[in-house]
Every structure is written in structure tokens, then in C-alpha cells.
Amino acid sequence: MESNFDVASIRKQFPILEQKVYGQPLVYLDNAATTQKPRCVVKRIEEAYFSHNANVHRAVHLLSQQATEAHEGARVVVQGFINAAESDEIVFTRGTTESINLVAFSFGEAFCREGDEILISSMEHHSNIVPWQLLCERKKMVLKVIPINDDGCLLLDEYAKLLGPKVKLLAITQISNVLGVENALGPIIELAHKQGIPVLVDGAQAVAHRPVDVQALDADFYTFSSHKIFGPTGVGVLYAKRFFLEKMPPYQGGGEMIDQVHFEKTTYNQIPFKFEAGTPDFIGTAALAEALRFIQKIGMDNIHAYERQLTDYALKELGKVEGFQLLGNIPDRHAIIPFQLKGIHAYDVGMMLDKLGIAVRTGHHCAQPLLERLGTGPCVRASFAFYNTTEEVYRLAAALRRIYKMFN
Ligand code: PLP
């Protein structure tokens, strides 16, 4: 594989990748679950705790001002990263899951009534299914699902038929965490908007792999997790258009989200603070900003191009392994390869790969309905980041050959 991408120098920024597991150099291919952190992110966390740790927004002293500047500065970095129109449209949460739950609750309160419908797709992660089920139970609404074909692609004609006046929101993933397929969000969102239906995009598997422009997408809501984009755990992002944030009631009550509190009546803070009750993870948000700056320096287009080449190379190499069975028939996969080894349980494959130093994910990948639809049962998922290499793909292919031989 030809590439100008300097993966060797990038890897030096990720000390965890240098270690051995069971005496073998670690091959980390579980990036869709969580990504490793570059030195600058961990350094940022240490620096924040050692030199300007103080609660944000509340005090006049210097440390608090520095912490507040870092936290609010992070909001602006996130705004720029996904090209939101204003930083007030960026709400910090604990992760994609909390971002979606926030919308399911608050949007549900403001815009949904008994008999209304929420539309999702067959390839959603559980965190883009269950919050909508809870809303539907609470409000006596109906959850509708866009079907997929046997290849694992959305049936867009069926999607068009499901739209109608009862649908209050479409919640859909940009890239499937199992199949790696990217949905055609441009036409999907346009069609929903023609009928006045807002769209929530689950960007958890997209932001680390391709440039995202929420205004170009015209997404009404966009969610992602810091830990999947080289930032710390426990921080997430909800982008929402001002129109919706203004209309939606608070999700949780407490400090930060209030304007005036009286026993008779409480008034709420302006957006985004209305949705950020309690002390935010201000050290985490500053570290997320550091991660975003780090990848901006490498260039999202460069990352996208490198990962595309690596994924294509992996598909070719793994395709030559006897017994290798790829899930789905997708024209263009984003850094995710789901597979089975013929006749061998996915857990056995995962455990043996682990002993050979290769970390992959096995199971239903929090997308049980998708695997049920595909009729495959548990599978193995190798997922890449820009620090993975062709040598690592080669080691994965060699390990799979060895495992297949052992079982046959
Ligand atoms: N959505 C998708 C597509 C995911 O892949 C994941 C995590 O794997 C999530 C949502 C949930 O993310 P988190 O657990 O960080 O909230």
C-alpha cells in the first residue's frame, strides 16, 4: 500500500501502542469501541489538574477563570470542528448515549404527543434505539424502523414510504458501528425536511474518520463521544440547532442550568447552559479540545484517505484467508470490518486473537436487532484508526489463518 501518511511518527504519540501483550507487540483493532489517547491529551489532563483546577463559571479567582476559559474555549473548538453556526449550539454531555437520551427526553416533552411516531433505522446502536423506546412508552407513541436489504444497506424507497405527518423525528446513524456502511445522509435529511421532520444524526462512528460539517448536512441534532475521537472518557457532544434548544425544556435540574431559583418558581439559564446541570467535566472538555486540535493538525482529509486505503487493503488481505466470511455487502466501508471464521465461534476467534496480541471486539456490538436481521449471530469486528498499519493487518490475516488451521 502506497501512502505519504507518516504513520510511524503518529504512533510515537500513542505510548500504549508500544507495549506487548502475552509477549506479542499489541495490535489494537478495537477503535470503534474506544480509541487510544495521544500524549498531548493526557498531558493536558495532568496540566489542568496540576495548574488550574477550579470549578468553572462560579468564582472570581484566577484559577476558576482559567478553567472557565479552557472549558468555554473547548466549546469553540468543537464548534469549529463540526462547523456549527454558533458555540451556543454545542452542549457538553457524558457521551453519545447521554446526548441521545437528552434529545429523546427534552424534544419528546416539547414536540411529541400520544400517537406520534419516531423513525430510526435497522442498523442503530442500542443507544439510538432504547431512548426512543422509553420515549414511546412514556408518551404512548410508535417507533418505526427503516428496513435494510440483505447486503446491509438501507432501503430508501421504504424509508420514503415511512415518512408522514405523524413522524416527529428521524434518528439515524451516519456510519454503522457493525458494518462500517455510511448512510446517504444528504438525500435522507433532505427528504425528511421536505415534510418538516427534524433529523438526529448519531455521529459516534463518523467524527473520527471523515470531515463533518453539520451545516452542510443540515442535521438538526448531531451527537458524538470524546473517547471515540482520541479524547478522554466521560465527555460527549450534542450539537443542536438553536431553534430546538430554545424550545426544549431542561433535561436535568441543578446548578449551572438556572437563572433564578425561588421556591415558588425557577427560571432557566440561556442555552447551552440550560442543558448542562451540575459541574461539567471541564478537564475532560479541555482535553477533548486538545484531541481535536491534534487531529486537525494531521488533517481530517488525510486521515480519511489513509484509513480508506488501509480498509481496502485489509479487505483484500483478509479476503484471501480460508474460512473468512465478511458480513454485509457494502460498496464502501469506513474503517470497520465485521466477519466470522467459518465454523468457529466469534468468541473463540476473539480469544485466540487476544493471545496472539490482537485486540478485536466480538459479540453483537450493541446492535442486536441488526445482527438478528442479518441472521448471523455474534461476529468479530476489526476496527481501525489512523495509527494502524498494513503490518498490523498482515498480522491479523496471519493469525486468522493459524486459528482456522487449528480448528480444522
Ligand atoms: N452510537 C454508535 C454508532 C456507537 O458506535 C456507540 C458506541 O459504540 C454509541 C452510539 C454509544 O456511545 P457511548 O457509549 O460513548 O455513549
Boltz pocket constraint, residues with backbone or C-beta under 6 A from the ligand:
constraints:
  - pocket:
      binder: B
      contacts: [[A, 32], [A, 33], [A, 94], [A, 95], [A, 96], [A, 97], [A, 98], [A, 125], [A, 127], [A, 128], [A, 173], [A, 175], [A, 176], [A, 177], [A, 202], [A, 204], [A, 205], [A, 225], [A, 365], [A, 366]]
      max_distance: 6.0
